[in-house]
Amino acid sequence: MENEICELLSIDYPIFQGGMAWIADASLAGAVSEAGGLGIIGAGNAPREKIAEEIKKIRAITDRPFGVNIMLLSPFVEEIIDLVLSEKVPVVTTGAGNPSKYMKSFKAAGIKVIPVVPSVALAKRMQKIGADAVIAEGMEAGGHIGKLTTMVLVPQIADAVQIPVIAAGGIGDGRGMAASFLLGAQGVQMGTRFLLAEECTVHPAYKEKIKNARDIDTTITSQHFGHPVRGLKNQLTQSYDRLEREELQKAAPDPSVLENLGIGALRRAVVDGDVVNGAVMAGQIAGLVAEEAPARAIIQEIMEESRTVFAKGASEW
Ligand code: TUI
């Protein structure tokens, strides 16, 4: 029997590569799609021309399906939506908000729409307005996160909707994939693990910091106002914590103090390799021991391991 996600998207393996802002470009997404997974270009805060270029590049790398992740807080969200509609990209994933008002245009263009949802309520709403599947992302994930863990979110969403569920947040190997399927998911999305793909163009210092990370090395900034973001601890996250504490003492806390600190921080880490004062977004699975490898090898290893541990479990309990 075919996997529902593979059938829906015409891909070989139900593995999505997270559409990481500044990081997930045509090089990484093209390699993942070419290897049979779903590669996703992260639009992040980029303007239309930048993403148009990445779409052109990925089409030169592969003729397999790919996706574009639309970060709904982007100042360029309207022009990115116009771009994916005119380019008729095969798949759109959305993050950091509710994509309801764009759903009709996506569907009219024949685009498969798979929103990231942090709750059962939003998953049900997305199913109702025509989403093809949902990505249930737990707060183990890197970047902007919701409040629930993958372990509790996936089964509750799987029970609440009939469309396929893709598990995300804290998944980095075949064990995580097998566990996700046992919780009711039909696919997985991984971001942090693909940072160590050879085709991932993130600065080598960023990759090194991921390789050296321990289980307890991530933290959440902007927990109390603004948008909570998970990344590896460094001087930037310490400054955030201090400023946030200071602001919260005030009679009228001003969230813009924190926003100012965040502007350009991700770019500093990804492009310049400043992992001390830049934002090194990563999930809690960064502590997992993993080597740099081609995207194809990562996908093959995870497929094989997930099947092995699943079969082992079935024979032991
Ligand atoms: O979007 C992500 N991860 C991201 S976006 C990003 S760029 C950024 N940087 C700083 C601040 C904000 C964004 C870096 N990482 N993951 C998907 C995701 N979506 N996580 C949580 C959500 C989410 C949250 C609320 C989705 C929907 C939602 O809906 C609220 C509503 O309006 O109902």
Residues whose N, C-alpha, C, O or C-beta is under 5 A from the ligand:
A	BS01	TUI	A21 M71 G95 A96 G97 N98 V116 V117 P118 G142 G143 H144 I145 G146 H227
